[in-house]
Amino acid sequence: MKRFMGAFRMDLKRAFINPVFIATIFLMMCLFFVNDFINNFELSWAWGRKSLLMADGQIHLSVFDVWYSDVVAGYSIFATTIAALPYAHSFCTDFENRNFRSVVIRTGTECYTASKIITVFLSAYAVYFMASLLYSVFIYFFVFLITGQFLLTTSPKTGASTLSGMIINQFGDYAAILLDTAIRGIEMGIWALGALCVSAFTESKFLVIVSPYLLVYYVRYFSLYLPLSDLYIHSVFSLNHLNSGIAIPGYLVTLLYTLLLTTLFSYIFVNKAKRRIYYG
């Protein structure tokens, strides 16, 4: 455990005490904002008081409405690539600079690879989690600066039959945003592990960074051919999916995919990385 903690502390410092980590959070927020301009126009139309203001002069959109359309819908699939930016390529960097040798000598291959897996997952999760919450605060005050009115904090459009709707009705929009973000952050961490897995096979950092998008695309495509619609992975990592499902409860499907993909990517990375380190 002591050897693992030494490697883990070093990886945490490299991942989080790094200008790239902060820059990635703001890059993720830029993606959400651009997604609005391309796809939804709710914030962009606020400049002309067209979309957010109704005939009675009052705002009828909530924080959750705008957050969901910008963060979850549209081109949000590219968030998987951005979340992987801070540390998914770290194994490539270590191999390029031969930094892994001194660490492996001190800690062992098992501790080195385990530390990489956990840190990559946490860094991707943290980027998405912080960017999503900061963006929800940003849109709240952005709309006020433009229109002089705040967005609603309880959405009148959200159906009470959905889990997010029930949470909003009881605790408000930000409770639903927090929980939904926490669940979607798991997905970001999983695809970042996929990128780490790819890094064990190539020295190309570019290929490692774009691999989460490719993995998401093809896994979603092939999941369409599974015999049960409950297993379609597109919406598995969402708040509303937890209490959905026809043949299988939604929360079990989410747990299944989390364990399956995390174990698969970790297993492949560990075995391939061990061989590269041994022959490196």
C-alpha positions in Angstrom: 0.0 0.0 0.0 2.8 2.4 0.8 4.4 1.9 -2.6 1.0 2.4 -4.3 0.4 5.6 -2.4 3.7 7.0 -3.5 2.9 6.4 -7.1 -0.7 7.6 -6.7 0.4 10.9 -5.0 2.8 11.6 -7.9 0.1 10.9 -10.5 -2.4 13.1 -8.7 0.1 16.0 -8.6 0.9 15.6 -12.3 -2.8 15.4 -13.3 -4.4 18.0 -11.0 -1.6 20.5 -10.2 -1.3 21.3 -13.8 -2.3 24.3 -16.0 -3.7 21.8 -18.5 -6.3 20.6 -16.0 -7.6 24.1 -15.4 -7.5 24.9 -19.1 -9.5 21.7 -19.9 -12.3 22.7 -17.6 -12.7 26.0 -19.4 -12.4 24.2 -22.7 -15.2 21.9 -21.7 -17.3 24.9 -20.8 -16.6 26.4 -24.2 -17.9 23.2 -25.8 -21.1 23.6 -23.9 -21.5 27.3 -24.9 -20.7 26.5 -28.6 -23.1 23.7 -28.4 -25.8 26.2 -27.5 -25.0 28.5 -30.5 -24.9 25.6 -32.9 -27.8 23.5 -31.7 -30.2 25.3 -29.3 -29.7 29.1 -29.5 -31.2 29.6 -26.0 -28.3 31.7 -24.7 -27.4 33.3 -28.0 -31.0 34.4 -28.6 -31.1 35.9 -25.2 -29.0 38.7 -26.6 -32.1 39.7 -28.6 -34.6 38.8 -25.8 -36.3 36.5 -28.2 -36.1 32.9 -26.9 -35.9 33.4 -23.2 -38.6 36.1 -22.8 -42.2 35.2 -23.5 -45.1 37.6 -24.5 -45.7 38.4 -20.8 -42.1 39.6 -20.5 -41.1 36.8 -18.1 -38.5 34.1 -18.5 -40.1 30.7 -18.8 -37.0 28.6 -19.1 -35.2 27.1 -16.1 -31.5 26.5 -15.3 -32.1 22.8 -15.9 -33.7 23.4 -19.3 -30.8 25.4 -20.6 -28.1 23.2 -18.9 -29.6 20.0 -20.3 -29.8 21.2 -23.9 -26.3 22.6 -23.8 -24.4 20.0 -21.7 -26.3 16.8 -22.5 -27.8 17.2 -26.0 -26.2 18.2 -29.3 -22.5 17.8 -29.7 -21.9 16.8 -26.1 -20.3 13.5 -27.3 -17.1 15.5 -27.8 -16.9 16.0 -24.1 -15.5 12.5 -23.8 -12.4 13.6 -25.8 -12.0 16.8 -23.8 -12.3 15.0 -20.5 -9.4 12.7 -21.5 -7.0 15.6 -22.2 -5.4 16.1 -18.8 -3.9 12.6 -18.2 -5.1 9.9 -20.5 -1.9 10.2 -22.5 0.4 10.0 -19.5 1.6 6.5 -20.3 2.7 7.8 -23.7 4.5 10.6 -22.0 6.2 8.3 -19.5 7.3 6.0 -22.3 8.5 8.8 -24.4 10.7 10.3 -21.6 11.4 6.9 -20.0 10.1 8.2 -16.7 8.3 4.9 -16.0 11.6 3.1 -15.2 12.4 4.9 -12.0 8.8 4.7 -10.8 8.4 1.0 -11.6 11.7 0.3 -9.8 10.4 2.0 -6.6 6.8 0.9 -6.7 6.5 -2.1 -9.0 4.5 -2.5 -12.2 1.2 -3.3 -10.4 1.2 -0.1 -8.4 2.3 1.9 -11.3 -0.5 0.7 -13.6 -3.1 0.8 -10.8 -2.2 4.4 -10.0 -2.5 5.3 -13.7 -6.0 3.8 -14.0 -7.4 5.5 -10.9 -5.8 8.9 -11.7 -7.0 8.9 -15.3 -10.5 8.1 -14.2 -10.6 10.7 -11.5 -9.1 13.5 -13.7 -11.7 12.9 -16.4 -14.5 12.8 -13.9 -13.3 16.0 -12.2 -13.0 17.9 -15.4 -16.6 17.1 -16.5 -18.0 17.5 -13.0 -16.5 20.9 -12.4 -17.1 22.2 -15.9 -20.8 21.1 -15.8 -21.5 22.7 -12.4 -19.6 25.9 -13.3 -21.5 26.2 -16.6 -24.8 25.9 -14.7 -23.8 28.8 -12.6 -22.5 30.7 -15.6 -25.8 30.5 -17.6 -27.8 31.6 -14.5 -25.9 34.9 -14.2 -25.3 35.2 -18.0 -29.0 35.4 -18.7 -29.5 37.9 -15.8 -26.8 40.2 -17.3 -28.4 40.1 -20.7 -32.1 40.2 -19.8 -32.3 41.5 -16.3 -34.1 38.4 -15.1 -32.9 35.2 -13.6 -33.7 31.7 -15.0 -36.2 29.7 -13.0 -34.7 27.3 -10.5 -37.7 24.9 -10.7 -38.5 23.8 -14.2 -42.3 23.9 -15.1 -41.6 21.7 -18.2 -39.9 18.8 -16.4 -42.3 15.8 -16.1 -42.8 14.6 -12.6 -42.8 11.0 -13.8 -39.0 11.2 -14.5 -36.5 10.9 -11.7 -35.0 14.3 -12.6 -38.5 15.8 -12.5 -39.2 14.4 -9.1 -35.9 15.7 -7.7 -36.5 19.1 -9.3 -40.0 19.3 -7.8 -38.7 18.5 -4.3 -35.2 20.0 -4.2 -34.9 22.3 -7.2 -32.9 22.4 -10.5 -29.4 22.4 -9.0 -30.0 19.1 -7.1 -30.9 17.4 -10.4 -28.0 19.0 -12.2 -25.6 17.8 -9.4 -26.8 14.2 -9.5 -27.0 14.0 -13.3 -23.5 15.4 -13.6 -22.2 12.9 -11.0 -23.6 10.0 -13.0 -22.4 11.3 -16.4 -19.0 12.0 -14.9 -18.6 8.2 -14.5 -19.1 7.8 -18.3 -16.3 10.4 -18.9 -14.0 8.4 -16.6 -14.8 5.2 -18.3 -14.0 6.5 -21.8 -10.8 8.1 -20.5 -9.8 4.6 -19.3 -10.5 3.5 -22.9 -8.0 6.2 -24.0 -5.5 5.0 -21.5 -6.0 1.5 -22.8 -5.2 2.7 -26.3 -2.1 4.4 -25.0 -0.6 1.0 -24.2 -0.7 0.1 -27.9 0.6 3.4 -29.5 2.9 6.3 -28.9 0.6 8.7 -30.7 -0.9 11.1 -28.2 -3.3 12.4 -30.8 -4.7 8.9 -31.4 -5.1 8.5 -27.6 -6.9 11.8 -27.2 -9.4 11.2 -30.0 -10.0 7.5 -29.1 -12.8 8.2 -26.5 -14.9 9.7 -29.3 -14.3 6.7 -31.6 -15.0 4.3 -28.8 -18.2 5.9 -27.8 -19.4 6.0 -31.4 -18.8 2.4 -32.1 -19.9 1.0 -28.8 -23.2 2.9 -29.1 -23.6 1.7 -32.7 -23.0 -2.0 -31.8 -25.2 -1.8 -28.7 -28.1 -1.1 -31.0 -27.9 -4.8 -32.1 -28.2 -6.2 -28.6 -31.4 -8.2 -28.1 -32.7 -5.9 -25.3 -33.4 -2.2 -25.8 -32.6 -1.7 -22.1 -28.9 -2.4 -23.0 -28.6 0.4 -25.5 -25.7 2.4 -24.0 -26.6 5.8 -25.4 -28.6 7.0 -22.3 -27.3 4.5 -19.7 -25.3 7.1 -17.8 -28.0 9.6 -16.9 -30.2 10.3 -13.9 -33.5 9.4 -15.6 -32.1 6.0 -16.7 -31.8 4.9 -13.1 -35.5 4.3 -12.6 -36.2 3.2 -16.2 -36.0 -0.1 -17.9 -38.5 -2.7 -19.3 -36.9 -6.1 -18.7 -33.9 -4.9 -16.6 -33.9 -2.1 -14.0 -32.0 0.9 -15.3 -29.7 1.2 -12.3 -28.6 -2.4 -12.8 -27.7 -1.7 -16.5 -25.7 1.4 -15.4 -23.9 -0.7 -12.8 -23.3 -3.5 -15.3 -21.8 -1.2 -18.0 -19.7 0.6 -15.4 -18.2 -2.6 -14.1 -17.8 -4.3 -17.5 -16.1 -1.4 -19.3 -13.9 -0.4 -16.4 -12.8 -3.9 -15.9 -12.2 -4.5 -19.6 -10.2 -1.3 -20.2 -8.2 -1.8 -17.0 -7.4 -5.4 -17.8 -6.2 -4.7 -21.3 -4.1 -1.7 -20.2 -2.4 -3.6 -17.3 -1.5 -6.6 -19.4 -0.3 -4.6 -22.4 1.5 -2.0 -20.3 3.4 -4.8 -18.4 4.7 -6.2 -21.6 5.8 -2.8 -22.9 7.5 -2.0 -19.6 9.2 -5.4 -19.6 10.6 -5.0 -23.1 10.9 -1.2 -22.9 
